[in-house]
Amino acid sequence: MAIEIVRTPGHLRATLNAWRGAGQRIALVPTMGAIHQGHLDLVIASRLTADKVIASIFVNPTQFAAHEDLSSYPRDEAGDARVLEAAGCNLIYAPNVETMYPSGFATTIQVSGITQELEGIFRPHFFGGVATIVTKLFIQAAPDVALFGEKDWQQLQVVRALVRDLDLPLEIIGVPTRRESDGLALSSRNAYLSAEQRAVAPALKHALDHICAALENKVPALEAETAAQQALLKAGFGSIDYLTARHAETLMPWKSGDPLRVLGAAFLGKTRLIDNRGA
Ligand code: AMP
C-alpha cells in the first residue's frame, strides 16, 4: 500500500494519537518537498530515534519574499512520496496554503538576536516565516523529536532557540550536510544551475574550507574571509551575500576560542546557494 498523505491537522492528529496511544515515539521531518538524499538522511536518522516518522511537505509562502522563487520552487508530490516511503517514512503531512494560513491569519513567531545576522539581513522575512510555520507544525503534530539539517545551520539555531524559549516539549536533532562527491551541498535549488554553473558551484564549499584552514593557521578572521571571498568571485560566483566565520551558536563574529562555524551565501547567476561547515 502506498504511503498515506494527510492534508489537515485533524487527520494528522487522529493518526498520531493512535500511534502515541500505542506508546510509540514520533519524529517529524519538516520539508518543502523536492526531496533529495539530504532530506532522506533526516528520515533515516529519525528511524534511529523514533518508532514512527512523519515528513511534512509544505512550500511555505511566508518565508519567500515577493522577488524570490515561490512560484517556480520545484514540486513533485508523487515522486517525493515514493522516495520518502522507501527511506522508511510512515506518513506524509502535506497541508495546503489555506489550511496553514486561513483567511484572517494574523500571528507571527519572531525569534530575536540570531535572526538579525546573516540570512536575516539578506532575507529579512525569512526567519519569521520559518519560526511561524515550524511552531505550527510542532503544535499540529506534537512530535517527540524533530530533525533539521545542518545545511541550514542558522535555521537550526533559530529552531533550537524557539523550542527553548517557548518550552516546547520536543527534542531537536541536527543532521550533518549531505554533499555531492565534489563537495556541493545537496539542495533543491541546485536544479536551477546550468551545467556551467554546476561546475563552478563546489567553489562555495572550497571557500568555507579555506577560511577554516586559515583560522587554524592563526590568520586573522577578516583577512581569511577577504581572501576566500576574492577566490569565490574569481571562481565564477557573481556576488556574495556573506562568507564569514561566526560563533557557532550565537552567530556573532568569531573570536579566537569561540566554537567556530563558517557560513556562506552567494549567487551563481540568479541562483542563491548557501552552505556552512564547522571546524
Ligand atoms: P528544505 O526542504 O530545503 O526546507 O529542507 C528541509 C530540511 O532538510 C531542512 O531541515 C534542511 O536543513 C534539510 N536539508 C536540506 N538540504 C540538506 C542537505 N544537503 N543535507 C542535510 N540536510 C538537508
Boltz pocket constraint, residues with backbone or C-beta under 6 A from the ligand:
constraints:
  - pocket:
      binder: B
      contacts: [[A, 30], [A, 31], [A, 32], [A, 33], [A, 37], [A, 38], [A, 39], [A, 41], [A, 42], [A, 147], [A, 148], [A, 149], [A, 150], [A, 151], [A, 152], [A, 175], [A, 176], [A, 177], [A, 178], [A, 179], [A, 185], [A, 186], [A, 187], [A, 188]]
      max_distance: 6.0
